[in-house]
């Protein structure tokens, strides 16, 4: 069963949209959606996970000689997580990343 959000779409669609633009749409939907806890969980998790991964890719890219190669591997891992999170949000699941997912869950549901 899907529920509507404050912007009028089903919560699964808005949860997928939280991941669509990596951390930027997570932050956007964190400010837009005030009521739906499922969407807020995915918005917080998207913002936190992809902000950290963006910073890691940026910092690793500065390592001489092999930094760009390592940054590519982390970038491909980010794309895998991106697709996985969007698929799980579409299914209506709360896939929690070990540390960040717990923080997001506690922030929204308690």
C-alpha positions in Angstrom: 0.0 0.0 0.0 1.4 3.4 -1.0 0.6 6.7 0.7 0.5 10.1 -0.8 3.1 12.8 0.1 2.7 16.5 0.6 3.6 17.1 -3.1 0.8 14.7 -4.3 2.9 11.7 -5.6 3.0 8.2 -4.1 5.7 7.9 -1.5 7.6 5.2 -3.5 8.1 7.6 -6.4 9.2 10.5 -4.2 11.6 8.1 -2.3 13.2 7.2 -5.7 13.4 10.9 -6.6 15.4 11.4 -3.4 18.2 9.4 -4.9 17.9 10.6 -8.5 20.2 13.6 -8.1 22.5 11.9 -5.5 22.8 14.2 -2.4 21.2 17.3 -4.0 17.7 15.8 -4.4 18.0 14.3 -0.9 18.5 17.7 0.6 15.8 19.1 -1.6 13.2 16.6 -0.6 14.3 16.9 3.1 13.0 20.5 2.9 10.0 19.9 0.7 8.5 16.8 2.4 7.6 17.5 6.0 5.0 14.8 6.8 5.9 11.5 5.2 8.5 9.6 7.3 9.3 7.1 4.6 10.3 9.9 2.2 12.2 11.8 4.9 14.2 8.6 5.8 15.3 8.2 2.2 16.0 11.9 1.8 18.3 11.9 4.8 20.0 8.7 3.9 20.6 9.9 0.3 22.0 13.2 1.4 24.4 11.7 4.0 25.6 8.7 1.9 26.2 10.6 -1.3 27.7 13.7 0.4 30.3 11.4 2.0 31.0 9.5 -1.2 31.3 12.8 -3.2 33.9 14.0 -0.7 35.8 10.7 -0.8 35.9 10.8 -4.6 37.0 14.4 -4.7 39.8 13.8 -2.1 41.0 10.5 -3.6 41.2 12.2 -7.0 44.0 14.4 -5.7 46.3 11.5 -4.8 49.2 11.6 -7.3 49.5 8.9 -10.0 46.7 6.5 -8.9 44.2 8.8 -7.4 42.1 9.1 -10.6 42.0 5.3 -10.9 40.9 4.8 -7.3 38.3 7.6 -7.6 36.9 5.8 -10.6 36.4 2.6 -8.6 34.7 4.6 -5.8 32.6 6.3 -8.4 31.4 3.0 -9.9 30.6 1.8 -6.4 28.6 5.0 -5.9 26.6 4.2 -9.1 25.9 0.7 -7.9 24.6 2.0 -4.5 22.6 4.6 -6.4 20.8 2.0 -8.5 20.4 -0.3 -5.5 18.9 2.4 -3.3 16.5 3.5 -6.0 15.3 0.0 -6.7 14.8 -0.7 -3.0 12.9 2.6 -2.5 10.7 1.8 -5.4 9.8 -1.6 -3.8 8.9 0.3 -0.5 11.8 -1.0 1.5 14.0 0.8 4.0 17.4 -0.4 3.1 19.7 1.0 5.8 23.4 1.6 5.4 25.0 0.3 8.6 25.8 3.6 10.3 24.1 6.3 8.3 20.9 4.3 7.9 20.6 4.0 11.6 21.2 7.7 12.1 18.6 8.5 9.5 16.1 6.1 11.0 16.5 7.4 14.5 16.2 11.0 13.3 12.9 10.4 11.5 11.1 7.7 13.6 12.1 8.8 17.1 
